[in-house]
Amino acid sequence: MKIRHYKNSDCDTVSKLFYETIHFIHATDYTAEQLSVWANHADSLKARRKDLLKQHTLIAEISGVIVGFGSIDKSGCLDLLFVHKDYQKQGIATALCNELEKGFPVIYTFASVTAKPFFESRGYVVVKKQEAERSGIRLKNFEMKKKNAT
């Protein structure tokens, strides 16, 4: 597996990965309606091209295929972390997080129900349970925080 910096030309592939991951991986934790409004947010990734370039955004590749991506902003907010539906449980999210978390004394994220156990296994703790709203539909998630060892 190769971890590299995000390029603007990755945007379409990353948007598709985002959409498919939500529909396949999160289907047991969210309703079809919730998945639809969340995954349709993939178009906003295209609108956020500049944000993805501004943030520390990394791509995971296996044999030249993009299998995951993640981003963290300058404040230490782990904004995005998605692994292709066909490449789950192979250490990709862990490898991305290991790189993204470097240099931050405190990292926080807004984890889905599905992702919460992964972040807990990395030492994140729930700050609060909350609901985000997209197109009038509520999606449960968790604000989580981790203090890095210094």
Number of C-alpha atoms within 10 A of each C-alpha: 15 14 17 13 14 20 13 11 9 14 17 15 14 24 19 15 20 26 21 19 20 23 19 13 18 19 14 11 13 19 12 13 12 23 20 16 17 21 19 16 16 20 14 11 18 16 11 13 16 11 14 23 15 13 18 19 23 24 24 23 16 13 8 9 12 19 24 27 27 25 26 23 17 10 11 20 20 24 17 17 23 24 27 23 18 12 13 15 10 11 12 25 22 15 15 23 20 11 13 22 19 11 11 17 12 15 21 22 23 24 23 18 16 16 16 19 13 13 22 15 9 12 13 21 17 18 14 11 13 13 13 12 13 14 9 9 14 15 19 16 20 20 18 22 22 20 13 14 7 6
